[in-house]
Amino acid sequence: MNELKSGLKVSGGAIAVNVVLAIIKITTGLIGNSYALIADGIESTMDVFSSLVVWGGLQISQKPPDEDHPYGHGKAESMAGIVVALSLISAAVIIAVQSIRGLSAPHQTPAWYTLVILALVILVKETLFHKMTQVGQDLGSSSLKTDAWHQHSDALTSGAAFIGISIALIGGERFASADDWAALLACGLILYNGIHLLLPAVDEIMDRAAPEEFEEQVRRIAAGVGGVVSIEKCRIRKSGLVYLLDIHVTVPGGISVREGHQIGHQVKDRLLSAGLNILDVDVHLEPDDLRAEPGGQAGGSEGGGEASTK
């Protein structure tokens, strides 16, 4: 899968970039008296961790089903998204604590060259953000999109530090703590993004239903198969980068079991070849003339008239 290779490549590139940026920012912050830049370097260190988690999650999610994991390993990708979102929230807390401590500590005016470093960081991080977002959307990867926002949050922190240091340089020692205030304000944005990105990953783990537009597309494809009378039920869940379907198809009650079996396989084959990243389809067949039996329940998915095609 070319998209997967792109995802692994961009995630691996992010790891290398963040290692270099973390070293540069922490070193420059220590030499140039910028607490905000040091805090920014701490977040870049966490970015290395998050990118490693995403890279590993993408690798594991592509492992084929086995005896212990009959539905595959796709949830590893969603779990990676949760870990990255939690690390983003943790980064916000760490930076906030560091900034609050810095407000009560003696300050020296940050060096002017810290602004140059921050400008370069913002440029690199925003480039990473847009690249990873695009690849994440193409791949349908929640963890890669979450990691992209991790890069964006780093750019926000760097932007806040840039503003704070600029104020400190212009205003002199009276405004030396401005970079800490700027970093503290940026934490609110980072925390919001972390929570915003955590919820979709949790939804995937909890098997939340697929978007209505996706379900409607699946129903249209299945209903277009010859011999299908209607689609009664359609359950879809996302497992990492792929979807697993459970669909109930109504067919004429008078046809043979063999004919119904063939229709079910045609529905499955049509859906698998539709280019919708569908990994597997479980087709249930039901006759359109099923009626309630005396003293019993109506047939269908809860009765005894159902057949299944796998």
Rosetta blueprint (number, residue, H / E / L):
1 M L
2 N H
3 E H
4 L H
5 K H
6 S H
7 G H
8 L H
9 K H
10 V H
11 S H
12 G H
13 G H
14 A H
15 I H
16 A H
17 V H
18 N H
19 V H
20 V H
21 L H
22 A H
23 I H
24 I H
25 K H
26 I H
27 T H
28 T H
29 G H
30 L H
31 I H
32 G H
33 N L
34 S L
35 Y H
36 A H
37 L H
38 I H
39 A H
40 D H
41 G H
42 I H
43 E H
44 S H
45 T H
46 M H
47 D H
48 V H
49 F H
50 S H
51 S H
52 L H
53 V H
54 V H
55 W H
56 G H
57 G H
58 L H
59 Q H
60 I H
61 S H
62 Q L
63 K L
64 P L
65 P L
66 D L
67 E L
68 D L
69 H L
70 P L
71 Y L
72 G L
73 H L
74 G L
75 K H
76 A H
77 E H
78 S H
79 M H
80 A H
81 G H
82 I H
83 V H
84 V H
85 A H
86 L H
87 S H
88 L H
89 I H
90 S H
91 A H
92 A H
93 V H
94 I H
95 I H
96 A H
97 V H
98 Q H
99 S H
100 I H
101 R H
102 G H
103 L H
104 S L
105 A L
106 P L
107 H L
108 Q L
109 T L
110 P L
111 A L
112 W L
113 Y H
114 T H
115 L H
116 V H
117 I H
118 L H
119 A H
120 L H
121 V H
122 I H
123 L H
124 V H
125 K H
126 E H
127 T H
128 L H
129 F H
130 H H
131 K H
132 M H
133 T H
134 Q H
135 V H
136 G H
137 Q H
138 D H
139 L H
140 G L
141 S L
142 S H
143 S H
144 L H
145 K H
146 T H
147 D H
148 A H
149 W H
150 H H
151 Q H
152 H H
153 S H
154 D H
155 A H
156 L H
157 T H
158 S H
159 G H
160 A H
161 A H
162 F H
163 I H
164 G H
165 I H
166 S H
167 I H
168 A H
169 L H
170 I H
171 G H
172 G L
173 E H
174 R H
175 F H
176 A L
177 S L
178 A H
179 D H
180 D H
181 W H
182 A H
183 A H
184 L H
185 L H
186 A H
187 C H
188 G H
189 L H
190 I H
191 L H
192 Y H
193 N H
194 G H
195 I H
196 H H
197 L H
198 L H
199 L H
200 P H
201 A H
202 V H
203 D H
204 E H
205 I H
206 M L
207 D L
208 R L
209 A E
210 A L
211 P L
212 E H
213 E H
214 F H
215 E H
216 E H
217 Q H
218 V H
219 R H
220 R H
221 I H
222 A H
223 A H
224 G L
225 V L
226 G L
227 G L
228 V L
229 V L
230 S E
231 I E
232 E E
233 K E
234 C E
235 R E
236 I E
237 R E
238 K E
239 S E
240 G L
241 L L
242 V E
243 Y E
244 L E
245 L E
246 D E
247 I E
248 H E
249 V E
250 T E
251 V E
252 P L
253 G L
254 G L
255 I L
256 S L
257 V H
258 R H
259 E H
260 G H
261 H H
262 Q H
263 I H
264 G H
265 H H
266 Q H
267 V H
268 K H
269 D H
270 R H
271 L H
272 L H
273 S L
274 A L
275 G L
276 L L
277 N L
278 I E
279 L E
280 D E
281 V E
282 D E
283 V E
284 H E
285 L E
286 E E
287 P E
288 D L
289 D L
290 L L
291 R L
292 A L
293 E L
294 P L
295 G L
296 G L
297 Q L
298 A L
299 G L
300 G L
301 S L
302 E L
303 G L
304 G L
305 G L
306 E L
307 A E
308 S E
309 T E
310 K L
